[in-house]
Amino acid sequence: MASKCSQSLSASGSAATAPPEGADDPSSTSPPGDAADYDSSDDSDYVYLPKGRDYILGREDASGEEFELDALEPSAFEWRAEDNVPKRFEFSACPGVNATHLHRRSTPFQIYSDFFTPELMDHLVRETNRYYHQRHPSSAARTWHDTSREELYAYFGLQLLIVLQKSLSMESDFFFDEFQDPLFRSSTFSDTMPLERFILLSENLHAVDNNATHSAHDRLWKLRPVVDELNRQFSSVYTPPQGLIVDECLWRFRRDGEVFGVKAYRLCVRDGAAPGYTSALGIYAGEHEADVPAPGRVVVDLMAAADLFGKGYELFTDSWYTSPALFRFLQGQQTNAVGTVSSRRKHMPTDLKKIRGEVVVRSTPTGILCLRWCRDRHITMLSTVHDSEIVDDKSRLGFTVPKVVSDSRLAMKRARQYDPLDPPIPAVPEAISWYKRVLIYLLQVAAANAFFVHGALGGKKTRYHFNRQLVVELIREFTGKEPQARGRRASASGPPSERRRQPLV
């Protein structure tokens, strides 16, 4: 059993880490009052993103305390010119799929329903119907009938189908008319629901009662039930192996020719049976880059939301999140950490730039390594599980590299390889509010996690075939039948690269 660090951080005050050079201090702006009543009038606004201070999932829900990540005394970091003695915490979790009713033969819809649960779907149905009647007290205002769980399944299936189409290779356009998978024929949409109904559902899709009282601190209050439920399911359905990565993505929206964005942060699995699985998701809907949330707070909130503290997990971060104060806090939570870091961060060794050499090492008595490595450029690393060991560089034969740098490179490469959070722009009218578009993105993250669970259960479907079957099953919940080809006979289903090799019929 690895020894525990003898000191822990203070758990009071507000979260903050030293911002990157040139960035404003996110703590300079205070959030509005404790609570406020909201109505639906903001749906007609042309303001895309919430204004004011950021809100990251878990700030209030994941923990009852605010952690002061940057208020440590300088004496807490006694950097010595000695090699590090790592203090690795033993991994105590039991990774794997926790849903005992799921197995290798479970269908994509069965797995997906463990994330977008029937209860969550019923909640969306109830609030979508309520929202329409709040906007149009007279039911004769427009042609409308209350939606159902089955119809929303079909609506989500069409949204996933549009994303699946956009993800296909452009070469499929040359074979679209005669040899297209019947699922991708335009008749699929009209056979499922009229265009007017699709637009009505897009306009009225809702997750909360606008007439209720909501916390003004929460900039994502219109999405809160969905985000909270998904994170509960993400953490309960699958327990990740030891290696984790904190990554981010920009979800893009287009309006009047301009592109807007909402930043999403995720805690994802680095390797194992389900690499890329999102264990916790955070969303920041700020307006300016300078308003980004305290980086250390993002990491704390994601780990707390997934309930992974105190279990010996190994967390990889990049320089936007990494700081000595954060790593000291993670040590206090029995969490190992590795990441690149800016030399300008508070509590960093002050003499790094004064010393020349390919490898410069500093360490603290608590087991934090600070390593500065110079080859083509300078790279500065922090780690609680490494020393200054040198290994062969796998990317350049005949060269060597510190092991901490090699391990970090591999982890970040895997994060990009399995990133499910950069899908095409969702297919909703440009006038639709930003939070409804985010809801469609959340649908895609749930579908991606369902695929990763399918792999962890021993399933052999490719990403394309899994998503295709999921779309078919979602639509079938409403129509009672699978999409059929019209006109000429369609080729067997499959990605464009596979369809080209099939004989013409």
C-alpha positions in Angstrom: 0.0 0.0 0.0 1.4 3.3 -1.0 1.9 5.8 1.8 -0.5 8.7 2.1 0.6 12.2 2.0 0.9 13.7 5.5 -0.7 17.1 4.6 -4.0 17.9 2.9 -5.3 21.2 1.5 -7.8 23.5 3.2 -11.4 22.9 2.1 -12.9 26.3 2.4 -13.2 29.4 0.2 -13.6 29.6 -3.6 -11.7 27.7 -6.1 -8.9 29.4 -8.2 -5.7 28.6 -9.8 -3.2 30.9 -11.4 -4.6 31.7 -14.8 -2.4 31.5 -18.0 -0.5 34.5 -18.9 -2.7 37.2 -20.4 -6.0 35.7 -19.0 -8.2 37.6 -16.7 -8.8 36.3 -13.2 -12.1 34.5 -13.4 -12.8 35.3 -9.7 -13.0 39.0 -10.4 -16.7 38.8 -11.3 -19.2 37.7 -8.8 -22.3 35.7 -9.7 -25.7 37.1 -9.3 -28.0 36.6 -6.4 -28.9 33.3 -4.8 -32.1 32.6 -6.7 -34.3 34.2 -9.3 -37.5 33.5 -11.2 -37.1 32.9 -14.9 -39.7 32.9 -17.7 -39.6 31.7 -21.2 -39.1 35.1 -22.8 -35.4 34.4 -23.3 -36.2 31.9 -26.0 -36.7 34.8 -28.4 -33.5 36.5 -27.5 -30.6 36.6 -29.9 -28.2 36.1 -27.0 -26.7 32.7 -27.6 -24.6 32.0 -24.5 -25.3 32.8 -20.9 -23.5 35.9 -19.7 -21.7 36.5 -16.4 -19.6 34.1 -14.3 -19.1 30.5 -15.4 -20.7 27.5 -13.9 -19.1 24.0 -14.1 -21.0 20.9 -13.2 -20.4 19.8 -9.7 -19.6 23.1 -8.2 -22.5 22.8 -5.8 -23.8 19.2 -6.4 -20.6 17.1 -6.3 -19.3 18.5 -3.0 -20.6 20.6 -0.2 -17.4 22.5 0.2 -15.4 24.9 -1.9 -11.7 24.0 -2.2 -9.1 26.7 -2.0 -6.6 25.4 -4.5 -4.4 28.5 -4.7 -4.2 29.8 -1.2 -1.4 27.7 0.1 1.6 29.2 1.8 4.9 29.0 -0.2 6.3 26.8 2.5 4.0 24.0 1.4 6.2 23.6 -1.7 9.8 23.2 -0.7 11.4 22.4 -4.0 14.7 20.5 -3.7 17.4 19.8 -6.3 16.9 16.0 -5.8 15.2 13.2 -7.7 11.6 12.5 -6.7 10.5 9.7 -4.5 7.0 8.9 -5.9 4.2 8.2 -3.5 1.8 6.2 -5.6 -1.6 5.4 -4.2 -2.9 1.9 -4.6 -5.8 1.4 -7.0 -8.8 0.1 -5.1 -11.7 0.4 -7.5 -13.3 -2.6 -9.4 -13.4 -1.5 -13.1 -16.1 -2.9 -15.4 -19.7 -2.7 -16.4 -21.9 -2.5 -13.3 -25.3 -2.9 -15.0 -25.9 -6.6 -14.4 -28.8 -6.8 -16.9 -26.5 -5.9 -19.8 -24.5 -8.5 -21.6 -22.6 -9.1 -24.9 -25.8 -9.6 -26.9 -27.6 -6.5 -25.5 -28.9 -4.3 -28.3 -27.6 -0.7 -28.8 -31.0 0.6 -27.7 -30.9 -1.4 -24.4 -27.5 0.0 -23.6 -28.4 3.5 -24.6 -31.5 3.3 -22.4 -29.2 3.0 -19.4 -28.1 6.6 -20.0 -31.2 8.3 -21.5 -33.3 6.3 -19.1 -37.1 5.9 -19.5 -37.6 8.2 -16.5 -35.4 10.9 -18.1 -37.3 10.5 -21.3 -40.7 10.9 -19.5 -39.3 14.0 -17.8 -38.4 15.5 -21.2 -41.9 14.6 -22.6 -43.6 16.2 -19.6 -41.6 19.4 -19.8 -41.7 19.6 -23.6 -45.5 19.5 -23.5 -45.6 22.0 -20.6 -43.3 24.4 -22.4 -45.5 24.4 -25.5 -48.7 25.2 -23.5 -46.8 27.9 -21.6 -45.9 29.6 -24.8 -49.3 29.0 -26.4 -52.1 29.1 -23.8 -54.6 28.5 -26.6 -54.0 25.1 -28.1 -55.4 26.4 -31.4 -52.4 28.7 -31.8 -50.6 26.1 -33.9 -51.1 22.5 -35.0 -49.9 20.6 -32.0 -50.5 17.4 -30.1 -48.7 16.4 -27.0 -45.6 14.4 -27.7 -44.8 10.9 -26.2 -41.7 9.0 -25.1 -41.9 7.0 -28.4 -42.0 10.1 -30.5 -39.1 11.7 -28.7 -37.1 8.5 -29.3 -37.8 8.8 -33.0 -36.9 12.5 -32.9 -33.6 11.6 -31.3 -33.1 8.8 -33.8 -33.4 11.3 -36.7 -30.9 13.6 -35.0 -28.4 10.8 -34.7 -29.1 9.8 -38.3 -28.2 13.3 -39.5 -25.0 13.2 -37.5 -24.2 9.7 -38.9 -24.8 11.0 -42.4 -22.5 14.0 -41.9 -19.8 11.6 -40.5 -19.7 9.5 -43.6 -16.9 10.0 -46.2 -17.7 12.5 -48.9 -17.2 9.8 -51.5 -20.6 8.4 -50.5 -22.2 11.3 -52.3 -21.4 9.7 -55.7 -23.4 6.6 -54.7 -26.2 8.3 -52.8 -29.1 7.8 -55.3 -28.9 4.2 -56.4 -26.8 2.2 -53.9 -27.4 4.0 -50.7 -28.3 2.2 -47.4 -32.1 2.4 -47.2 -31.7 4.1 -43.8 -30.1 7.1 -45.4 -32.7 7.7 -48.0 -34.7 10.9 -47.6 -37.9 8.9 -47.3 -36.7 7.8 -43.8 -37.5 11.2 -42.5 -40.9 11.7 -44.1 -41.9 8.2 -43.2 -41.0 8.9 -39.5 -42.6 12.3 -39.0 -43.5 15.4 -41.1 -41.0 18.2 -41.3 -43.3 20.5 -39.5 -43.5 18.2 -36.6 -39.8 17.8 -36.5 -39.4 21.6 -36.3 -42.1 21.9 -33.7 -40.3 19.3 -31.5 -37.0 21.2 -32.0 -38.6 24.5 -31.0 -40.3 23.1 -27.9 -37.8 20.5 -26.6 -37.4 21.4 -22.9 -36.0 20.0 -19.7 -37.4 22.3 -16.9 -40.4 24.2 -15.9 -39.7 27.8 -16.8 -42.3 29.1 -14.2 -40.4 27.4 -11.3 -37.7 29.1 -9.3 -34.1 28.4 -10.3 -30.8 29.2 -8.9 -29.3 32.3 -10.5 -25.8 30.9 -9.8 -26.5 28.0 -12.2 -26.0 29.2 -15.8 -27.1 25.8 -17.0 -30.4 25.6 -15.1 -32.3 24.8 -18.3 -30.2 21.7 -18.8 -29.6 20.8 -15.2 -31.9 17.8 -14.9 -30.5 16.2 -18.0 -26.8 16.9 -17.2 -27.2 15.6 -13.6 -29.0 12.5 -14.6 -26.5 11.7 -17.4 -23.6 12.1 -15.0 -25.2 9.8 -12.4 -25.7 7.2 -15.1 -22.2 7.7 -16.6 -20.6 7.0 -13.2 -22.9 4.1 -12.2 -23.1 2.1 -15.4 -19.4 1.7 -15.9 -16.5 2.0 -13.4 -13.3 3.1 -15.3 -9.9 1.5 -14.9 -7.1 3.4 -13.3 -6.0 5.7 -16.1 -8.1 8.8 -16.7 -7.7 11.9 -18.8 -9.2 15.4 -18.5 -10.0 16.8 -21.9 -12.1 19.6 -23.4 -14.0 20.3 -26.6 -15.8 23.2 -28.2 -19.4 22.5 -29.3 -20.1 24.8 -32.2 -23.3 26.5 -33.2 -24.0 28.6 -36.3 -26.3 31.6 -36.5 -26.6 34.3 -39.1 -23.3 33.1 -40.6 -21.5 33.3 -37.3 -20.2 30.4 -35.2 -20.7 30.3 -31.5 -19.4 27.8 -29.0 -20.0 26.2 -25.6 -17.0 24.5 -24.0 -17.4 21.0 -22.7 -15.1 19.3 -20.3 -15.0 15.5 -19.7 -13.3 13.0 -17.6 -12.6 10.1 -19.9 -11.1 6.6 -19.8 -7.5 6.4 -21.1 -7.3 2.6 -21.8 -8.8 -0.7 -20.9 -12.0 -2.3 -22.3 -13.8 1.1 -23.0 -11.1 3.7 -24.0 -12.8 7.0 -24.5 -15.8 6.4 -22.2 -16.9 9.7 -20.5 -17.2 9.2 -16.8 -18.2 12.8 -16.0 -19.1 15.8 -18.1 -18.9 19.5 -17.3 -20.2 22.3 -19.5 -19.1 25.9 -19.5 -21.3 28.3 -21.4 -19.3 31.5 -21.1 -19.0 34.3 -23.6 -15.4 35.2 -23.7 -12.2 33.2 -23.5 -11.0 35.3 -20.6 -14.0 34.2 -18.6 -13.1 30.5 -18.5 -13.5 28.8 -15.1 -10.6 28.2 -12.7 -8.8 25.3 -14.3 -8.1 23.4 -11.1 -11.8 23.6 -10.2 -12.8 21.8 -13.4 -10.7 18.8 -12.5 -12.0 18.7 -8.9 -15.6 19.0 -10.0 -15.3 16.2 -12.6 -13.6 13.8 -10.2 -16.1 14.5 -7.5 -19.1 14.2 -9.9 -17.8 10.7 -10.9 -17.1 9.8 -7.3 -13.6 8.7 -8.0 -11.6 10.4 -5.2 -9.9 8.2 -2.6 -9.5 5.2 -5.0 -6.0 5.6 -6.4 -6.9 6.7 -9.8 -4.2 8.1 -12.1 -5.2 11.4 -13.8 -3.5 13.0 -16.8 -4.0 16.7 -17.5 -2.6 19.3 -19.8 -1.0 22.6 -19.0 -4.3 24.5 -18.9 -5.4 22.5 -15.8 -2.1 21.5 -14.1 -0.6 23.4 -11.2 1.3 22.5 -8.0 -1.6 23.5 -5.8 -4.0 21.1 -7.7 -1.6 18.2 -7.5 -1.2 18.7 -3.8 -4.9 18.7 -3.4 -5.2 15.5 -5.5 -2.6 13.9 -3.3 -4.8 14.7 -0.3 -7.6 12.9 -2.2 -5.4 9.7 -2.8 -5.3 10.5 -6.5 -2.2 10.2 -8.6 -1.6 12.9 -11.2 0.6 13.6 -14.3 0.6 16.6 -16.6 2.4 19.3 -18.5 2.5 22.6 -16.7 3.3 26.3 -17.4 6.5 27.5 -15.6 4.5 30.6 -14.7 2.1 28.8 -12.4 2.1 29.8 -8.8 4.2 27.7 -6.4 6.5 26.5 -9.3 10.3 26.4 -8.7 11.7 29.8 -9.4 15.1 28.7 -10.7 14.1 26.5 -13.6 14.9 29.0 -16.3 18.3 29.8 -14.7 19.7 26.3 -15.1 20.8 25.0 -18.4 20.7 21.3 -19.3 18.6 18.8 -21.2 16.9 17.6 -18.0 16.4 19.7 -14.8 14.7 18.1 -11.8 13.1 19.4 -8.7 11.0 17.6 -6.1 9.1 18.2 -2.9 9.1 16.0 0.3 5.5 15.1 -0.4 6.4 13.4 -3.7 5.7 15.9 -6.5 8.2 15.9 -9.4 8.9 19.0 -11.4 10.9 18.1 -14.5 12.0 20.5 -17.3 13.2 18.8 -20.5 14.7 20.5 -23.5 15.2 19.0 -26.9 13.6 21.0 -29.7 11.7 23.1 -27.2 11.2 23.2 -23.4 8.6 21.0 -21.8 7.8 21.3 -18.1 6.1 18.4 -16.3 4.6 17.8 -12.9 4.0 14.2 -11.6 3.3 12.5 -8.3 4.1 9.0 -9.7 7.4 9.6 -11.7 11.0 10.2 -11.0 13.6 11.3 -13.6 13.8 7.9 -15.3 14.9 8.1 -19.0 13.5 5.7 -21.6 13.8 5.2 -25.4 11.7 7.7 -27.4 9.2 5.6 -29.4 8.5 8.5 -31.8 12.2 9.0 -32.7 14.5 6.1 -33.0 17.9 6.5 -31.4 16.7 9.2 -29.0 15.7 9.1 -25.3 13.0 11.0 -23.4 12.0 11.2 -19.7 9.4 8.6 -18.9 7.0 11.2 -17.5 7.0 13.0 -20.9 6.5 9.7 -22.8 3.6 8.6 -20.7 1.9 12.0 -20.9 2.2 12.1 -24.7 0.6 8.7 -25.0 -2.3 9.6 -22.8 -3.1 12.8 -24.6 -2.9 11.0 -28.0 -5.4 8.5 -26.8 -7.7 11.3 -25.6 -7.8 12.8 -29.1 -8.2 9.4 -30.7 -11.4 8.5 -28.8 -12.9 11.9 -28.5 -16.7 11.7 -28.9 -17.3 15.3 -28.1 -16.6 17.0 -31.5 -19.6 15.9 -33.6 -21.0 17.9 -36.5 -23.2 20.8 -35.8 -26.7 19.5 -34.8 -29.5 19.7 -37.3 -31.9 22.2 -35.6 -33.1 25.5 -37.0 -30.7 28.4 -36.4 -33.3 30.3 -34.4 -33.4 27.5 -31.8 -31.9 28.5 -28.4 -28.4 27.3 -27.6 -29.4 25.1 -24.7 -31.6 23.0 -27.0 -28.6 22.5 -29.3 -26.5 21.4 -26.3 -29.2 18.9 -25.4 -28.7 17.3 -28.9 -24.9 17.1 -28.2 -25.6 15.4 -24.9 -27.6 12.8 -26.8 -24.6 12.1 -28.9 -22.3 11.7 -25.9 -24.8 9.2 -24.4 -24.7 7.3 -27.7 -20.9 7.3 -27.7 -20.8 5.9 -24.2 -23.3 3.2 -25.2 -20.9 2.1 -27.9 -18.0 2.0 -25.5 -20.0 -0.1 -23.0 -20.9 -2.4 -26.0 -17.1 -2.9 -26.5 -16.5 -3.5 -22.7 -19.3 -6.2 -22.8 -17.4 -8.0 -25.5 -19.5 -6.7 -28.4 -17.9 -6.8 -31.9 -19.9 -4.1 -33.8 -18.0 -1.2 -35.3 -18.9 2.3 -34.4 -20.8 2.8 -37.6 -22.9 -0.4 -37.4 -23.6 0.2 -33.7 -24.9 3.8 -34.4 -26.8 2.6 -37.4 -28.7 -0.1 -35.4 -29.3 2.4 -32.6 -31.0 4.8 -35.0 -33.1 2.0 -36.4 -34.2 0.9 -33.0 -35.0 4.5 -31.9 -37.2 5.1 -34.9 -38.8 1.6 -34.6 -40.0 2.5 -31.1 -42.3 5.1 -32.7 -43.2 3.7 -36.1 -43.1 0.0 -35.2 -41.1 -0.8 -38.4 -37.6 -0.4 -39.8 -36.9 2.1 -42.6 -37.4 0.5 -46.0 -35.9 1.2 -49.4 -38.0 2.7 -52.2 -37.5 2.5 -55.9 -34.4 0.6 -57.0 -33.0 -2.1 -54.8 -30.5 -0.8 -52.2 -27.2 -2.4 -51.5 -26.4 -4.1 -48.2 -25.9 -1.7 -45.4 -22.4 -0.6 -44.5 -20.0 2.4 -44.7 -19.3 3.8 -48.1 -15.9 2.1 -48.3 -17.6 -1.3 -47.9 -20.5 -0.5 -50.3 -18.1 0.3 -53.2 -16.7 -3.2 -53.1 -20.1 -4.8 -53.4 -21.3 -5.9 -56.9 -23.9 -3.8 -58.6 -27.4 -5.3 -58.6 
